[in-house]
Amino acid sequence: MKKVLIVDDSLTAREYLKYIIDNTPGLSVSGVATNGKEAVKLVKTCRPDIVAMDIQMPGMDGYETCRVIMENTPVPIVMVSATADPKEVATSFNSLEAGALALVEKPKGPGHPDADIMVDKLTRALRLMADIKVVRRCFNGVKLPEKTGSPEEKAIFFIKQPVKLVAVGASTGGPLVIKECLSGLPEVFPAPILVVQHITKGFLGGMISWLNQDMALTCKIAEHKEPALSGYVYFAPDGCHMEIDSEMNIVLCHDPVSNGICPSASRLFASVARAFGRYAAGILLTGMGKDGARELMEIRQKGGLTIAQDEKSCVVFGMPKEAIKLKAASFVLPPEKIGRYLSNIKGCYK
């Protein structure tokens, strides 16, 4: 049984979350806090397996509370947002940098058509994240020296293979890793980047606003038949598969789900393999399931370069694990080394 600490300043929200959790097999409520200061104290006394925390709270908000907890008494934290407003969600994503593992939407009340789906997403996130080992965070600005890496990791930096397009697939834990991989790239990066990120409907706009705060590249939601240009990062919109054609035009479609998911990294990678073959780079990041793994192999078989995130740095080692199992990844790297590889990419203008 996983113990959950609820943190929310709304009485109605606390009672509803308590009802949901206490009626979910494998979960129980170990404590309830009405604000951030109470949460910091209860984490020490209740010793929860996971914290479900509101973001907008008076006084110490969810972001600051997360920072304090992760500095002093680290525990898995899932941020629970009641809004999908891009500006507020962008602020909420800062909590991921403070150590929170995921951001999910607060379930609507009984009677809402999406209530059951939202409850399922929340409880699945709590069960999954409760088993993840977290470490103490330090926010004093001190950076540890980067590890030099194995000879296999170093080999990627000597590859001179030109790249026309970079395709990325990510799920749980993806937003922060995407930021780490891409934030150091220059505005004149020579190839467009296409990303499928599994994320709660309505949160993508806020995520993109958050990413654009610290990037030279321009992140945006992809549009149908839009030309993919260097210097841009295109995200598949909610409920749409994203593909690319041989003329470098983005194709969006509302076909049935692939691997139980829409948008699907599998659809993106398969189109990239067809259109660009050895002039493509495919990257599969942290996330649950198998989305994109087999199609990453298609990119590799066509001569393209493929990367899977390493287990140690993954929030959930699912999609990359499957890619590694299939031998679809040319390299297995942590985010900082993926970013370094990308910064060395040479464009292909033929």
C-alpha positions in Angstrom: 0.0 0.0 0.0 1.5 3.4 -1.1 0.9 6.3 1.3 -0.1 9.6 -0.3 0.2 13.1 1.3 -2.4 15.5 -0.2 -1.5 19.2 -0.3 -4.2 21.6 -1.4 -5.6 24.8 0.0 -9.2 24.0 -1.2 -11.3 22.0 1.2 -13.4 20.7 -1.6 -10.3 19.6 -3.6 -8.8 17.9 -0.5 -11.9 15.9 0.2 -12.4 14.9 -3.4 -8.7 13.8 -3.7 -9.0 11.9 -0.4 -12.1 10.1 -1.7 -10.3 9.2 -4.9 -7.1 7.9 -3.3 -8.8 6.0 -0.5 -11.0 4.2 -3.1 -8.0 3.3 -5.3 -6.5 -0.2 -4.7 -2.9 0.1 -3.6 -3.2 3.7 -2.4 -4.1 5.3 1.0 -4.0 8.8 2.4 -1.4 9.2 5.1 -1.9 12.9 5.7 -3.6 16.1 4.4 -2.0 19.6 4.3 -3.7 22.9 3.6 -0.6 24.8 2.6 3.1 24.5 1.8 4.4 25.0 5.3 2.1 22.2 6.6 3.3 20.0 3.8 7.0 20.4 4.7 6.2 19.4 8.3 4.0 16.4 7.3 6.5 15.0 4.9 8.8 14.6 7.9 6.2 13.1 10.3 4.0 11.1 7.9 6.7 9.7 5.7 4.5 9.4 2.6 5.6 7.4 -0.4 4.4 10.2 -2.6 3.0 13.7 -2.5 0.0 15.0 -4.6 0.5 18.7 -4.5 -1.5 21.7 -5.7 0.4 24.4 -7.5 -1.4 27.6 -6.8 -1.5 28.1 -3.0 -1.3 31.2 -0.9 2.0 31.9 0.9 4.4 29.1 -0.1 3.1 27.9 -3.5 3.6 24.4 -4.9 6.9 25.3 -6.6 8.6 26.7 -3.5 7.2 23.9 -1.4 8.7 21.4 -3.8 12.1 23.1 -3.6 12.1 22.9 0.2 11.0 19.3 0.4 13.5 18.2 -2.2 16.3 20.0 -0.4 15.5 18.6 3.0 13.3 15.4 2.9 13.3 14.1 -0.7 10.1 12.3 -1.7 8.4 11.7 -5.0 6.1 14.6 -5.9 3.3 14.8 -8.5 2.0 18.3 -9.1 -1.7 18.5 -9.6 -2.9 21.5 -11.6 -6.5 22.7 -11.8 -5.8 24.9 -14.8 -4.5 24.5 -18.3 -3.9 28.2 -18.8 -0.6 28.4 -20.7 0.9 31.1 -18.5 0.1 29.3 -15.2 1.1 25.9 -16.6 4.4 27.4 -17.8 5.0 28.5 -14.2 4.0 25.0 -13.0 6.7 23.4 -15.1 9.3 25.1 -13.0 8.3 22.6 -10.3 9.8 19.8 -12.5 13.2 21.6 -12.3 12.7 21.7 -8.5 12.4 17.9 -8.4 8.7 17.1 -9.1 8.3 14.0 -11.2 5.1 14.8 -13.2 2.4 17.3 -13.7 -1.2 16.1 -14.0 -4.6 17.7 -14.3 -6.8 17.8 -11.2 -9.8 15.6 -11.9 -13.2 17.2 -12.5 -16.0 16.3 -10.2 -18.4 13.3 -10.5 -20.7 13.8 -13.5 -18.2 15.5 -15.7 -17.8 13.5 -18.9 -14.0 13.2 -18.5 -14.0 12.6 -14.7 -13.2 8.8 -14.9 -10.4 9.3 -17.4 -8.9 12.1 -15.3 -9.1 10.1 -12.1 -7.4 7.1 -13.8 -4.6 9.3 -15.1 -4.0 10.8 -11.6 -4.1 7.4 -9.8 -1.8 5.7 -12.4 0.7 8.6 -12.0 0.7 8.2 -8.2 1.1 4.5 -8.3 3.9 4.7 -10.9 5.8 7.6 -9.3 5.6 6.2 -5.8 8.3 3.6 -6.6 10.8 6.0 -8.1 13.9 6.8 -6.1 14.5 10.5 -5.7 17.6 12.2 -4.5 18.2 15.4 -2.5 18.3 18.5 -4.6 20.7 21.4 -4.2 19.7 24.9 -5.4 22.9 26.9 -4.5 24.0 27.0 -8.1 27.0 24.7 -7.7 27.4 22.3 -10.6 29.1 18.9 -10.3 31.8 18.3 -12.9 30.5 16.3 -15.9 31.6 12.7 -16.1 33.8 11.9 -19.0 31.8 8.9 -20.1 32.8 5.6 -21.6 34.6 5.2 -24.9 31.3 4.2 -26.5 29.7 7.4 -25.3 32.6 9.5 -26.5 32.5 7.9 -30.0 29.3 9.8 -30.9 31.2 13.1 -30.9 33.4 11.9 -33.7 30.5 11.1 -36.1 30.5 13.6 -39.0 27.3 12.2 -40.6 25.2 15.1 -41.8 21.6 15.4 -40.5 18.6 16.8 -42.2 16.1 16.3 -39.4 16.0 15.3 -35.7 13.0 13.4 -34.3 12.4 13.0 -30.6 9.9 10.9 -28.7 9.2 11.3 -24.9 6.7 10.6 -22.3 6.8 10.7 -18.4 9.7 12.9 -17.4 10.1 14.2 -20.9 9.6 18.0 -20.5 12.7 18.5 -18.3 14.9 16.2 -20.4 13.8 17.9 -23.6 14.8 21.2 -22.0 18.2 19.9 -20.9 18.9 18.4 -24.4 17.8 21.5 -26.4 18.5 24.5 -24.3 22.2 24.8 -25.2 21.5 24.7 -29.0 22.1 27.8 -31.0 19.4 29.8 -33.0 21.2 28.7 -36.2 20.9 25.0 -35.4 21.1 23.4 -38.9 18.1 21.0 -38.8 14.5 21.2 -37.7 13.5 19.2 -34.6 10.2 17.3 -34.4 9.0 16.2 -31.0 6.2 13.9 -29.8 5.7 14.4 -26.1 2.9 12.5 -24.3 1.3 15.1 -22.1 -2.1 15.8 -20.6 -4.4 17.4 -23.0 -4.4 21.2 -22.6 -0.9 21.4 -21.1 1.2 21.5 -24.2 0.9 25.3 -24.8 2.1 26.0 -21.3 5.0 23.6 -21.7 6.1 25.3 -24.9 5.8 28.8 -23.2 8.1 27.4 -20.4 10.6 26.0 -22.9 10.7 29.2 -24.9 11.8 31.1 -21.8 15.3 29.6 -21.9 15.9 28.5 -25.5 17.5 30.1 -28.5 15.5 27.8 -30.7 11.8 28.6 -31.2 9.4 25.9 -29.9 5.9 25.8 -31.4 2.9 23.6 -31.9 3.1 22.1 -35.4 0.6 23.0 -38.1 -0.6 20.8 -41.0 1.4 21.2 -44.2 3.8 23.6 -42.5 7.4 23.5 -43.8 9.8 22.3 -41.1 12.6 24.8 -40.9 15.9 24.8 -39.1 16.0 26.8 -35.9 12.5 25.5 -34.9 11.3 22.8 -32.6 7.8 21.5 -33.7 5.6 19.6 -31.2 2.8 17.3 -32.2 -0.5 18.9 -31.1 -3.0 17.3 -28.8 -4.8 14.4 -30.4 -2.9 14.4 -33.7 -0.2 12.2 -35.1 2.6 14.1 -36.7 4.6 12.9 -39.7 7.1 14.4 -42.1 7.2 14.0 -45.9 10.2 14.0 -48.2 9.7 17.7 -49.0 10.2 18.6 -45.4 6.5 19.4 -44.9 4.7 18.4 -41.6 1.7 16.2 -42.0 -0.9 16.0 -39.2 -3.6 13.3 -39.1 -6.3 12.2 -36.8 -6.0 8.5 -37.5 -6.7 5.9 -34.7 -4.2 5.7 -31.9 -0.9 3.8 -32.4 0.4 1.8 -29.5 -2.6 3.0 -27.6 -1.3 6.6 -27.9 -2.0 9.7 -29.9 0.2 11.5 -30.8 2.6 8.6 -31.3 6.4 8.6 -31.6 6.1 5.5 -33.7 4.2 7.4 -36.4 6.7 10.2 -36.4 9.8 7.9 -36.5 8.4 5.7 -39.3 7.8 8.7 -41.5 11.3 10.1 -40.7 12.8 6.7 -41.7 10.9 6.7 -45.0 11.6 10.3 -45.9 15.2 10.9 -44.7 16.8 7.5 -43.9 20.5 8.0 -43.2 20.1 11.8 -43.0 17.9 11.5 -39.9 18.6 11.3 -36.2 16.1 9.7 -33.9 16.1 10.1 -30.1 13.9 8.2 -27.6 13.7 9.6 -24.1 12.2 8.7 -20.7 8.7 7.3 -20.6 6.5 4.3 -19.9 5.6 1.8 -22.6 7.1 0.9 -26.0 6.1 3.8 -28.2 8.7 4.6 -30.8 11.0 1.7 -30.1 10.5 -0.5 -33.2 10.3 2.5 -35.5 13.6 3.8 -34.0 15.0 0.6 -35.4 13.7 1.5 -38.8 15.7 4.8 -38.7 18.8 2.8 -37.7 18.3 0.2 -40.4 18.1 3.0 -43.0 21.5 4.3 -41.8 20.2 7.1 -39.6 21.7 7.8 -36.1 19.6 6.7 -33.1 19.9 7.4 -29.4 18.1 6.1 -26.3 18.3 7.8 -23.0 20.2 5.9 -20.3 18.4 4.1 -17.5 20.1 6.1 -14.7 18.7 9.5 -15.9 15.2 8.3 -16.9 12.2 9.0 -14.7 10.6 5.9 -16.2 12.9 3.5 -18.1 10.3 2.1 -20.5 10.5 3.4 -24.0 14.3 3.6 -24.1 14.5 0.2 -22.4 12.5 -1.4 -25.2 14.6 0.4 -27.9 17.8 -0.9 -26.3 16.3 -4.4 -26.0 15.6 -4.3 -29.8 19.1 -3.0 -30.5 17.4 0.0 -32.1 19.8 2.5 -30.4 23.2 3.3 -31.9 24.0 5.0 -28.6 22.7 5.1 -25.0 23.3 8.4 -23.4 22.3 10.7 -20.5 20.6 14.0 -21.5 23.7 16.2 -21.2 25.6 14.1 -23.7 22.6 14.0 -26.0 22.7 17.8 -26.0 26.4 17.8 -26.7 25.9 15.5 -29.6 23.2 17.7 -31.0 25.3 20.8 -30.7 27.9 19.1 -33.0 25.5 18.2 -35.7 26.3 19.3 -39.2 23.5 20.1 -41.6 22.9 18.6 -44.9 22.0 21.0 -47.7 21.8 18.7 -50.7 
